Amino acid sequence: MKRQLYLLAGLTALGLGAIGVVLPLLPTVPFVILAAFCFARSSPRLEAWLLDHKIFGPHILNWRNNRAITKKGKRAALVAFLASIIIALIFVKMPWNLIPIAAALIGGTWIWTRNEPVSMREAESPTHKE
């Protein structure tokens, strides 16, 4: 039963990450990292697929090994958060627009304070420690 719950959570996280590709406030990579966490406990095949993925694999390994986010990833997240703030200011009436603005500011601050990997090659190595 526990394994099925992790599988369901992983598939849900992966689905939310896919939606996050087109919705600015919904991030993609954190959901994919969560999906990898869930798949590690439910489906080794799906976990291996994510870890071997040419786009998401390095980000998952950066996070698992070093709790690190690349500078490029940080910039992309901050641009998405800025887009969310602008959309909220344009389309959402006060005071409700303050919720996505606060979420974007908190999320952006948290992301910006994460470590950066020394290099992608070193971050992919499971023995690399900072």
C-alpha positions as CSV (number, residue, x, y, z in Angstrom):
1,M,0.0,0.0,0.0
2,K,2.8,2.4,0.9
3,R,4.5,1.7,-2.4
4,Q,1.4,2.5,-4.3
5,L,1.0,5.8,-2.4
6,Y,4.5,6.8,-3.3
7,L,3.9,5.9,-6.9
8,L,0.7,8.0,-7.0
9,A,2.5,10.9,-5.4
10,G,5.4,10.6,-7.8
11,L,3.1,10.6,-10.8
12,T,1.1,13.5,-9.4
13,A,4.4,15.5,-8.8
14,L,5.5,14.7,-12.4
15,G,2.2,15.9,-13.7
16,L,2.4,19.1,-11.8
17,G,5.9,19.6,-13.1
18,A,4.7,19.1,-16.6
19,I,2.0,21.7,-16.0
20,G,4.7,24.0,-14.5
21,V,6.3,24.1,-17.9
22,V,3.6,26.5,-19.1
23,L,2.4,28.1,-15.9
24,P,4.9,30.7,-14.5
25,L,4.1,30.3,-10.8
26,L,4.2,26.5,-10.8
27,P,7.9,25.4,-10.9
28,T,8.9,22.3,-12.9
29,V,12.2,21.1,-11.4
30,P,11.2,20.9,-7.7
31,F,8.2,18.7,-8.7
32,V,10.5,16.5,-10.8
33,I,12.9,16.2,-7.9
34,L,9.9,15.2,-5.7
35,A,8.8,12.7,-8.3
36,A,12.3,11.1,-8.2
37,F,12.1,10.9,-4.4
38,C,8.8,9.2,-4.6
39,F,9.9,6.9,-7.5
40,A,12.9,5.9,-5.4
41,R,10.5,4.4,-2.9
42,S,8.0,2.9,-5.4
43,S,9.4,2.4,-9.0
44,P,13.1,1.9,-9.6
45,R,12.4,1.9,-13.4
46,L,10.7,5.4,-13.3
47,E,13.4,6.7,-10.9
48,A,16.1,5.5,-13.4
49,W,14.2,7.1,-16.3
50,L,14.3,10.4,-14.5
51,L,17.9,10.2,-13.4
52,D,18.9,9.3,-17.0
53,H,16.8,12.1,-18.5
54,K,19.1,14.5,-20.3
55,I,17.3,17.6,-19.0
56,F,16.1,16.6,-15.5
57,G,18.7,14.1,-14.5
58,P,21.6,16.5,-13.8
59,H,19.3,18.8,-11.7
60,I,18.0,15.8,-9.6
61,L,21.6,14.7,-9.0
62,N,22.7,18.2,-8.2
63,W,20.0,18.4,-5.6
64,R,20.5,14.9,-4.2
65,N,24.3,15.1,-3.9
66,N,24.8,18.8,-3.0
67,R,21.5,20.4,-2.3
68,A,22.5,22.7,-5.1
69,I,20.8,24.6,-7.9
70,T,22.7,25.9,-11.0
71,K,23.0,29.6,-11.6
72,K,21.1,29.1,-14.9
73,G,18.3,27.3,-13.0
74,K,18.2,30.1,-10.4
75,R,17.9,32.7,-13.1
76,A,15.1,30.8,-14.9
77,A,13.2,30.4,-11.6
78,L,13.5,34.1,-10.8
79,V,12.3,35.0,-14.3
80,A,9.3,32.7,-13.9
81,F,8.6,34.3,-10.4
82,L,8.8,37.8,-11.9
83,A,6.4,36.8,-14.7
84,S,4.0,35.5,-11.9
85,I,4.2,38.8,-10.1
86,I,3.4,40.8,-13.2
87,I,0.5,38.5,-14.2
88,A,-0.9,38.8,-10.6
89,L,-0.6,42.6,-10.7
90,I,-2.4,42.8,-14.0
91,F,-5.1,40.2,-13.7
92,V,-5.8,39.6,-10.0
93,K,-7.7,42.1,-7.9
94,M,-6.4,43.3,-4.5
95,P,-5.8,41.9,-2.0
96,W,-5.8,38.4,-3.7
97,N,-2.9,39.4,-5.9
98,L,-0.7,39.6,-2.8
99,I,-0.8,35.8,-2.4
100,P,1.1,34.9,-5.6
101,I,3.4,37.9,-5.1
102,A,4.3,36.7,-1.6
103,A,4.7,33.1,-2.8
104,A,7.0,34.3,-5.6
105,L,9.1,36.5,-3.3
106,I,9.5,33.7,-0.7
107,G,10.2,31.1,-3.4
108,G,12.7,33.3,-5.2
109,T,14.5,34.2,-2.0
110,W,14.8,30.5,-1.0
111,I,16.0,29.4,-4.4
112,W,18.6,32.2,-4.6
113,T,20.1,31.2,-1.3
114,R,20.7,27.5,-2.3
115,N,24.2,26.3,-3.1
116,E,25.6,26.2,-6.6
117,P,27.4,23.0,-7.8
118,V,31.1,23.3,-8.5
119,S,30.5,21.9,-12.0
120,M,27.9,19.7,-13.6
121,R,30.4,16.8,-14.0
122,E,31.3,16.9,-10.3
123,A,27.7,17.3,-9.2
124,E,26.8,14.1,-11.1
125,S,29.4,12.1,-9.1
126,P,27.8,10.4,-6.1
127,T,31.1,10.7,-4.2
128,H,31.4,14.4,-4.6
129,K,31.0,16.3,-1.4
130,E,31.5,20.1,-0.8
